[in-house]
Amino acid sequence: MKHLTYTLVLLSLGAFASLAQQTKVLFIGNSYTGVNDLPNMFKNLALSMGDSVTIDSNTPGGFTFNQHSTNATTLQKIQQGNWDFVILQGQSQEPAFPPSQVSTQTYPYAKKLDSLIQVYNPCAETVFYMTWGRKNGDASNCASYPVICTYEGMQQRLRESYLEMSLNNQATCAPVGVAWRTFRNIYPTTDLYQTDESHPLEEGTYLAACVFYATIFRKSCQGAPYMGTGITNSDGFNIQTVACATVLDSLENWQQYGSLPAARFTFAQTANQVNFTNQSLRATQYSWNFGDGSALSTQNNPQHIYTSNGQYIVTLTALTACGDSNKFTDTITVSAVPNGIDELENDPGIQILYQQGLLKWTTTQNLKDITLYDAQGKIVYQNAISQGIQEARLSLTTGIYWARFNTKSGQIIKSRFAIVQ
């Protein structure tokens, strides 16, 4: 098969300085990244949202992954290490070529760059920058490969290739091209292209910056005050909305092959007892906040008993060994907390009361300890009783319980009772 050729466009981008910040991002690409200074636009957007970043880039015009894989500047910046994210953007036409050509001309060098990233940055996430199709397709290669004669055909091939690179390299994908297509369809009167029908106007670069913000921070940039220098508030808001929805509404589509954690859980509730099922992905540690002021739990699938009626926001934080984290929240409504007791059978001299999560007992005996059993005979509470103490904070569900008290004189006092709502 005849190999397609790509057009070399040289656009320069001046070097820029950056301050040491929290999230470190390296951009490796060409003029699609360099024009309008996407790295700094991303940085300014993040700062306006309260997220500090350090950026660096190498974006020689027209560069391919092959050229980057032997470029001294690219290699030096990757080997600098300590990056949190490394963005890889290929030549704008090449990934849209026939699959057989892309598999030999593009994929091996994407693999080479990703491997180098992992050697020098073992905790970095490689992010493949899915670009957009030419405004009216790739006219220069249309005759040889009719699939890319149209924008839609070219965009589909770019999508396929960048997702395959993400799969092959266990990396995340930033779906700029998908957001670009959506924006074109919804807002056809707002142009994203320069007159060459290839490179982005500032609006197009801002769309890419918003996609990267949502991809890296996994949260929306809607309402961000920073919108570049020549973008109207209306266009800026529309760009924010489309870009962030593209990423976040289908987040797992874009990060499923990488190493970033995705927190999620389901729950089953019986009255005030809630059993949580952890469905997080790519995480090794967990932290549960049940929203009621109780201690955090690090169990995988915890059970929690609420002691008061109300609505509670439960937050699961999922973490990786490298310290990447993701949060998921859901609301629990509790309206049936046990708050009463039926005394079924007591030994003389003991009275039991349960209210608002507090088990109280009254007796004239000098007690030594208490053991509380549920209906299945399982010990649910056991403790020594200090002088004068006649209560214990317990989260009990409805049901039958037996309490056994040992006195300091060696006697045993028993009580059988039912916790009711």
Number of C-alpha atoms within 10 A of each C-alpha: 8 7 14 17 12 16 12 13 13 13 14 13 18 7 10 11 9 12 9 11 11 11 18 18 23 22 24 26 26 28 26 26 29 23 19 20 21 23 24 20 21 25 21 20 23 23 15 16 17 10 15 17 20 19 22 18 26 22 25 22 20 20 22 24 25 18 15 24 18 13 13 10 13 22 16 10 17 23 16 12 18 15 24 21 21 26 21 23 25 27 23 25 26 21 27 27 26 18 14 10 17 16 16 10 18 21 20 17 20 23 17 16 23 26 15 15 24 17 13 15 21 15 20 24 24 27 29 27 27 28 26 29 28 22 21 15 22 25 14 15 19 15 12 17 18 14 21 28 19 17 17 18 17 25 25 17 22 25 21 14 22 26 24 18 25 25 17 14 21 18 24 30 30 31 27 27 24 23 26 23 16 15 22 15 10 11 12 10 8 12 17 22 17 14 11 9 16 19 22 23 19 23 24 24 26 27 30 30 29 31 32 26 25 23 25 18 13 17 13 20 25 19 13 17 15 19 25 17 9 10 16 12 12 8 14 22 18 16 28 25 19 21 32 24 19 24 28 17 9 10 20 15 14 22 23 19 20 19 20 24 23 24 22 19 16 11 14 11 15 12 18 22 20 17 15 18 15 18 13 22 17 17 22 14 16 22 16 22 18 22 16 14 8 10 10 14 16 15 13 16 17 14 15 16 20 27 23 18 15 13 13 17 13 16 20 23 21 27 23 19 11 14 14 17 17 20 18 15 16 14 12 18 14 20 14 19 24 24 19 17 19 14 16 12 12 16 11 10 11 15 13 19 17 23 19 17 20 15 18 15 13 13 13 7 15 16 23 18 15 19 16 19 17 18 11 8 10 10 14 13 13 14 11 13 18 11 9 8 12 14 15 16 13 16 19 24 23 19 14 18 22 19 19 16 23 19 16 12 10 10 12 14 19 18 19 19 19 20 19 18 15
